[in-house]
Amino acid sequence: MPQTKNNSTIKNELFTVPNILVYTRILLMPVFVTLYINATGRAGYIAAFVVMALAFITDFLDGQIARRFNCVTELGKIIDPVADKLYQFAVALCLMIKYPAMTSVAVVLFVKEISMGIMGLVLISKGGKIFGAKWYGKISTGFVDIAMVFLLMAPLFGITVSNAATNALIYACDAILIFAAIMYFRLFAAKIKEID
């Protein structure tokens, strides 16, 4: 009987509206990458931007719906940030075609998320619970997202940005991501220490 209840809980978590929006965002990622890489003109890049905008909208809606209708789930706490970071990583890889300095953002994102994933697994293995995004995580995600949208769209609207300016923006992304990573690592360490 307890097993049935557990299966029911898992099924309910899988198909909440916020989680379905997260799945949609993940499915949009290869669509964006395909459109961006194969774009041969303005229309192609705009199509890629529209897909990315749709992904950002689902990101906004899933959080709003989860909080407003009290349907925050443990699964959602895990897959939502994973979807966000997968998208950021995919966009960073695409932007590396035009902006080689984006390599540093891709590397920082990769190292940050792998490290946080490992610490999350350690926390869970010790009986701890995954916590939601903190203010520094939200700020870093927002800043990097806006920077990426700007770098993606600037050439399409004839906005000329010097290499020095684009590099400065990219390195600012690195800095804010590293700051967020340090803050999260401190939080993970504190949570793990509480359990120990």
N, C-alpha and C positions, 0 to 999 in steps of 0.2 A: 504493500500500500504506500509506504513512504517513497518507494521508487517511482510510482505512478505520479505522485505529487511533484517529484523532482523533474520528471520528464515534461509534465505540464508547465512547470515554471520555465524550463529551458525553451519550450515551444513558444510560450507567451513572449519571452524576451527576444526571440529570433524575429518575430513578426510585428513588433511595435512599429508605429509610423516613423519615429525618429531613426530606428535602426534600418528600416527600408530606405530611407533617404540617404543613409550612410552607404548602403550597398549601391545605390544609384550613383553616388559620387565616385565610388571605386570603379564602377563600370564606365563612367565618363572619361576616366583617366587615359585609357588606351585610345579612345576616340580623339581626345585633344592631341596626344602625341602624334598620332597618324596624320591628323590635319595639319599640324604645325610643320612636321618634317617634310611633308609632301606639298606644302603650299608653294605655289609658283607665282603668285601675285597678291595684290591687296585683298581680294575677295577671300582667298584661302586663309590668310592670316586673321582676317576678321571672323571667319567661321571658327577658327581655333579659339579666338578670344571669346566668342559667344558660348562655346562649350565650357571654357574655363569659368565664365561668369555664372553659368548654370550650376557648376560645381560649388562655387562660393555661396550661391543662394541656398542650395541644399544644406550647406554647412551652417548657415545662419538659421534656417528653419528647423533643422533637427534639434538644435539646442533650445530654441524658443519653445517648441512643442513639448519637448521632454520636461522642461521646467514648469511650463504653464499648466500642463495636464498631469503632472506628477507621474511621468512614466520614464523616469531615469532608471536605467538597468545597469547591472554589473557588466554585461556584454557591451552595452553602449559606451561605458567608460573606457573600455579597451579599444573597440574598433573605431570610434570617432577620431581619437588622436592619431591612430594608425593611418586612417584614410587621409587625414590632413597632411601628415608627413610624407606619405607616398605621393600625394599630389605635388607638394612642394618639391620633392626630390625629382619627380618627373619633369616639372617645369624648369627646374634648375638645369637638368641635363639638356633639355631642348634649347635653353637660352645660351648654353655653352657654345652652340654653333656660331652665334653672332658675338657673344661676349665671353672670351676665354677665361676672364677672371672669375666667372660664375663657378668654375671648378672648385674654388675654395668653399663656396656656399654648399655645393653638393657634398664635399668631403666633411664639412662641419656637421651638416644635417645627418649624414650617414653615421658618423662616429657618435654623435649625440643620441640619436634614436636607438642605436644598437646598445649603447651603454645603459640608457634608461630602461630598455627592454630587459636587460640582464638584471638590473637592480629591482625591477618590478617582479621578475620571477623569483628572485631571492626573497623579497617581501612576502609574496604569496606563499612560498614554501615554508615560511616561518609562521604562517597563520594570519598575516596582515591583509588588509584590503586595499585595492587600488583606489587612489583618490582622483578626483576630477582635475581639470586644468586650473592652474593658479593664474593670478593676474599677470605675472611675468611671462608665463607661457602664452597667454592670450595676446599680450602686447607684442611679443616677438613674432608670433604667427601673423598678426595683423600687419606689422611693419614689413615683414618679408613678402607677404602676399601683395601688398600695395606696391612695393619696389618691383616685384616681378611683373605685375600688370603694366607698370610704367615702362619698364624695359621692353616688354613685348609690344606695346602699342605706340611708343614714341616715334619710331621710324615710319609707321603707317600714317601718322598725321603730320609728317614733315617736321617733327621736332628734332632739331639737331642738338645732340648732347656730346660734349667732348669726352674723349677716353678717360681723362682725369676725373671728370664728374661721374661717369658711370662706374669707374673703379671705386671712387669714394663711396658711392651708394652701395655697391656690392660689399665693400669692406665693413660698412656700417651694419649690413645684414649679418656678416660674420660675427661682429662684436656683440650684437644683441642676442644672437643665438647662443653664443658662448656664455653670456651673462645668465640667460634662462637656464642653460644646462647646469651651471654652477649652483644656482638656486634650487633646482630640482634635485641635484645630487645631495645637497645639504638636507633637503627634506626627506629624501629616501633614507639617508644615513640616520637621521633622527628617528624615523619610524621604525627602522630595523633595530636601533639601539633600545627603543622602548620595549620591544618584544623580548630582546635578549635580557 
